[in-house]
């Protein structure tokens, strides 16, 4: 049973979230005039890019991408 489950998981491509869905989220948020909030998580470190957040949470990654697009910079 475990081998079967492992094989099923290994066959699926891993992505924090589909990039097309993130781009759609950003376009819709910009269109609606939503201001992205400042980062409130515990993973962000100075010098990082949004890509570093992918290992922790796709929602943090998505929010970072939107913040960067909106403000033109990364979190402080």
N, CA and C atoms as an extended XYZ file, in Angstrom:
228
Properties=species:S:1:pos:R:3:atomname:S:1:resname:S:1:resid:I:1 pbc="F F F"
N         0.816       -1.192        0.000 N   UNK     1
C         0.000        0.000        0.000 CA  UNK     1
C         0.864        1.262        0.000 C   UNK     1
N         1.873        1.320        0.876 N   UNK     2
C         2.732        2.493        0.964 CA  UNK     2
C         3.517        2.700       -0.322 C   UNK     2
N         4.006        1.625       -0.926 N   UNK     3
C         4.750        1.748       -2.181 CA  UNK     3
C         3.868        2.328       -3.275 C   UNK     3
N         2.614        1.911       -3.310 N   UNK     4
C         1.682        2.426       -4.311 CA  UNK     4
C         1.457        3.927       -4.107 C   UNK     4
N         1.252        4.338       -2.860 N   UNK     5
C         1.059        5.756       -2.567 CA  UNK     5
C         2.300        6.571       -2.907 C   UNK     5
N         3.471        6.050       -2.566 N   UNK     6
C         4.716        6.739       -2.896 CA  UNK     6
C         4.872        6.908       -4.402 C   UNK     6
N         4.532        5.878       -5.156 N   UNK     7
C         4.632        5.947       -6.613 CA  UNK     7
C         3.672        6.989       -7.179 C   UNK     7
N         2.457        7.044       -6.640 N   UNK     8
C         1.485        8.038       -7.110 CA  UNK     8
C         1.967        9.457       -6.840 C   UNK     8
N         2.519        9.686       -5.677 N   UNK     9
C         3.012       11.017       -5.331 CA  UNK     9
C         4.219       11.379       -6.188 C   UNK     9
N         5.122       10.434       -6.399 N   UNK    10
C         6.329       10.692       -7.178 CA  UNK    10
C         6.018       10.973       -8.645 C   UNK    10
N         4.923       10.437       -9.161 N   UNK    11
C         4.562       10.653      -10.561 CA  UNK    11
C         4.047       12.064      -10.819 C   UNK    11
N         3.495       12.697       -9.802 N   UNK    12
C         2.932       14.027       -9.982 CA  UNK    12
C         4.030       15.075       -9.900 C   UNK    12
N         4.006       16.047      -10.823 N   UNK    13
C         5.016       17.113      -10.747 CA  UNK    13
C         4.765       17.988       -9.528 C   UNK    13
N         5.834       18.378       -8.859 N   UNK    14
C         5.684       19.229       -7.686 CA  UNK    14
C         5.853       20.682       -8.081 C   UNK    14
N         4.947       21.493       -7.634 N   UNK    15
C         5.041       22.933       -7.811 CA  UNK    15
C         4.344       23.572       -6.627 C   UNK    15
N         4.911       24.661       -6.149 N   UNK    16
C         4.263       25.358       -5.045 CA  UNK    16
C         2.854       25.763       -5.448 C   UNK    16
N         2.686       26.141       -6.649 N   UNK    17
C         1.380       26.469       -7.227 CA  UNK    17
C         1.618       26.700       -8.708 C   UNK    17
N         0.623       26.451       -9.488 N   UNK    18
C         0.710       26.652      -10.924 CA  UNK    18
C         0.983       28.129      -11.201 C   UNK    18
N         2.043       28.423      -11.932 N   UNK    19
C         2.429       29.806      -12.213 CA  UNK    19
C         1.330       30.573      -12.940 C   UNK    19
N         0.583       29.906      -13.806 N   UNK    20
C        -0.508       30.577      -14.519 CA  UNK    20
C        -1.585       31.041      -13.542 C   UNK    20
N        -1.856       30.243      -12.519 N   UNK    21
C        -2.845       30.636      -11.513 CA  UNK    21
C        -2.353       31.834      -10.704 C   UNK    21
N        -1.068       31.858      -10.418 N   UNK    22
C        -0.506       32.986       -9.676 CA  UNK    22
C        -0.575       34.250      -10.519 C   UNK    22
N        -0.236       34.148      -11.802 N   UNK    23
C        -0.319       35.306      -12.691 CA  UNK    23
C        -1.748       35.821      -12.794 C   UNK    23
N        -2.715       34.920      -12.865 N   UNK    24
C        -4.120       35.313      -12.912 CA  UNK    24
C        -4.524       36.012      -11.614 C   UNK    24
N        -4.084       35.479      -10.487 N   UNK    25
C        -4.361       36.104       -9.189 CA  UNK    25
C        -3.808       37.532       -9.155 C   UNK    25
N        -2.581       37.713       -9.631 N   UNK    26
C        -1.948       39.034       -9.627 CA  UNK    26
C        -2.705       39.992      -10.539 C   UNK    26
N        -3.050       39.544      -11.744 N   UNK    27
C        -3.797       40.404      -12.674 CA  UNK    27
C        -5.132       40.839      -12.079 C   UNK    27
N        -5.850       39.903      -11.486 N   UNK    28
C        -7.151       40.228      -10.894 CA  UNK    28
C        -7.013       41.172       -9.701 C   UNK    28
N        -6.018       40.953       -8.873 N   UNK    29
C        -5.811       41.816       -7.708 CA  UNK    29
C        -5.429       43.229       -8.145 C   UNK    29
N        -4.591       43.343       -9.168 N   UNK    30
C        -4.228       44.660       -9.686 CA  UNK    30
C        -5.440       45.362      -10.281 C   UNK    30
N        -6.240       44.614      -11.013 N   UNK    31
C        -7.441       45.172      -11.635 CA  UNK    31
C        -8.420       45.671      -10.575 C   UNK    31
N        -8.517       44.936       -9.464 N   UNK    32
C        -9.439       45.304       -8.389 CA  UNK    32
C        -8.858       46.353       -7.444 C   UNK    32
N        -7.590       46.717       -7.644 N   UNK    33
C        -6.959       47.742       -6.818 CA  UNK    33
C        -6.659       47.312       -5.397 C   UNK    33
N        -6.405       46.038       -5.200 N   UNK    34
C        -6.111       45.510       -3.863 CA  UNK    34
C        -4.642       45.773       -3.527 C   UNK    34
N        -4.401       46.404       -2.384 N   UNK    35
C        -3.038       46.666       -1.932 CA  UNK    35
C        -2.530       45.450       -1.170 C   UNK    35
N        -1.370       44.916       -1.554 N   UNK    36
C        -0.857       43.744       -0.836 CA  UNK    36
C        -0.386       44.124        0.566 C   UNK    36
N        -0.649       43.276        1.552 N   UNK    37
C        -0.209       43.579        2.920 CA  UNK    37
C         1.294       43.357        3.075 C   UNK    37
N         1.850       43.961        4.102 N   UNK    38
C         3.246       43.699        4.446 CA  UNK    38
C         3.363       42.248        4.899 C   UNK    38
N         4.562       41.697        4.802 N   UNK    39
C         4.785       40.302        5.172 CA  UNK    39
C         4.624       40.112        6.670 C   UNK    39
N         3.857       39.087        7.058 N   UNK    40
C         3.619       38.803        8.471 CA  UNK    40
C         4.082       37.411        8.878 C   UNK    40
N         4.643       36.668        7.960 N   UNK    41
C         5.092       35.318        8.271 CA  UNK    41
C         6.409       35.330        9.030 C   UNK    41
N         6.973       34.154        9.210 N   UNK    42
C         8.222       34.043        9.967 CA  UNK    42
C         9.378       33.528        9.116 C   UNK    42
N         9.166       33.358        7.815 N   UNK    43
C        10.195       32.754        6.976 CA  UNK    43
C        11.068       33.754        6.229 C   UNK    43
N        10.589       34.960        5.991 N   UNK    44
C        11.313       35.917        5.155 CA  UNK    44
C        12.620       36.336        5.800 C   UNK    44
N        13.683       36.413        4.965 N   UNK    45
C        14.984       36.879        5.424 CA  UNK    45
C        15.498       37.919        4.440 C   UNK    45
N        16.192       38.945        4.923 N   UNK    46
C        16.749       39.948        4.016 CA  UNK    46
C        17.664       39.293        2.977 C   UNK    46
N        17.573       39.764        1.753 N   UNK    47
C        18.383       39.212        0.674 CA  UNK    47
C        17.692       38.104       -0.099 C   UNK    47
N        16.567       37.648        0.364 N   UNK    48
C        15.825       36.592       -0.322 CA  UNK    48
C        15.000       37.155       -1.461 C   UNK    48
N        14.566       36.270       -2.333 N   UNK    49
C        13.580       36.586       -3.351 CA  UNK    49
C        12.333       35.757       -3.045 C   UNK    49
N        11.295       35.980       -3.804 N   UNK    50
C        10.051       35.226       -3.580 CA  UNK    50
C        10.282       33.726       -3.730 C   UNK    50
N        11.198       33.368       -4.604 N   UNK    51
C        11.459       31.949       -4.850 CA  UNK    51
C        11.856       31.203       -3.573 C   UNK    51
N        12.527       31.888       -2.658 N   UNK    52
C        12.921       31.253       -1.402 CA  UNK    52
C        11.718       30.851       -0.555 C   UNK    52
N        10.597       31.524       -0.722 N   UNK    53
C         9.403       31.209        0.066 CA  UNK    53
C         8.652       29.999       -0.454 C   UNK    53
N         8.949       29.563       -1.667 N   UNK    54
C         8.226       28.426       -2.255 CA  UNK    54
C         8.324       27.176       -1.400 C   UNK    54
N         9.445       26.998       -0.729 N   UNK    55
C         9.616       25.776        0.063 CA  UNK    55
C         8.741       25.766        1.312 C   UNK    55
N         8.233       26.925        1.697 N   UNK    56
C         7.434       27.011        2.912 CA  UNK    56
C         5.934       27.018        2.646 C   UNK    56
N         5.501       27.830        1.694 N   UNK    57
C         4.066       27.993        1.494 CA  UNK    57
C         3.802       28.631        0.141 C   UNK    57
N         2.895       28.033       -0.635 N   UNK    58
C         2.585       28.631       -1.929 CA  UNK    58
C         1.846       29.943       -1.749 C   UNK    58
N         1.068       30.097       -0.681 N   UNK    59
C         0.352       31.362       -0.479 CA  UNK    59
C         1.328       32.487       -0.136 C   UNK    59
N         2.385       32.184        0.619 N   UNK    60
C         3.409       33.191        0.895 CA  UNK    60
C         4.160       33.542       -0.387 C   UNK    60
N         4.436       32.538       -1.204 N   UNK    61
C         5.097       32.771       -2.487 CA  UNK    61
C         4.229       33.649       -3.382 C   UNK    61
N         2.938       33.312       -3.477 N   UNK    62
C         2.009       34.081       -4.303 CA  UNK    62
C         1.909       35.518       -3.797 C   UNK    62
N         1.794       35.693       -2.494 N   UNK    63
C         1.695       37.034       -1.916 CA  UNK    63
C         2.963       37.839       -2.164 C   UNK    63
N         4.095       37.190       -2.069 N   UNK    64
C         5.371       37.853       -2.336 CA  UNK    64
C         5.447       38.310       -3.784 C   UNK    64
N         5.032       37.441       -4.701 N   UNK    65
C         5.035       37.813       -6.121 CA  UNK    65
C         4.146       39.023       -6.373 C   UNK    65
N         2.982       39.055       -5.740 N   UNK    66
C         2.073       40.184       -5.916 CA  UNK    66
C         2.658       41.447       -5.286 C   UNK    66
N         3.234       41.326       -4.104 N   UNK    67
C         3.856       42.462       -3.428 CA  UNK    67
C         4.964       43.049       -4.304 C   UNK    67
N         5.777       42.182       -4.861 N   UNK    68
C         6.881       42.628       -5.727 CA  UNK    68
C         6.351       43.325       -6.968 C   UNK    68
N         5.320       42.781       -7.564 N   UNK    69
C         4.728       43.378       -8.764 CA  UNK    69
C         4.101       44.733       -8.445 C   UNK    69
N         3.440       44.832       -7.313 N   UNK    70
C         2.734       46.055       -6.929 CA  UNK    70
C         3.706       47.166       -6.528 C   UNK    70
N         4.670       46.835       -5.651 N   UNK    71
C         5.579       47.840       -5.105 CA  UNK    71
C         6.897       47.962       -5.874 C   UNK    71
N         7.240       46.961       -6.669 N   UNK    72
C         8.502       47.003       -7.400 CA  UNK    72
C         9.710       46.667       -6.544 C   UNK    72
N         9.488       46.068       -5.409 N   UNK    73
C        10.579       45.673       -4.504 CA  UNK    73
C        10.122       44.482       -3.676 C   UNK    73
N        11.102       43.866       -3.012 N   UNK    74
C        10.777       42.761       -2.116 CA  UNK    74
C        10.461       43.304       -0.730 C   UNK    74
N        10.056       42.400        0.154 N   UNK    75
C         9.782       42.790        1.534 CA  UNK    75
C        11.044       43.334        2.185 C   UNK    75
N        10.857       44.123        3.229 N   UNK    76
C        12.003       44.606        4.013 CA  UNK    76
C        12.333       43.618        5.083 C   UNK    76
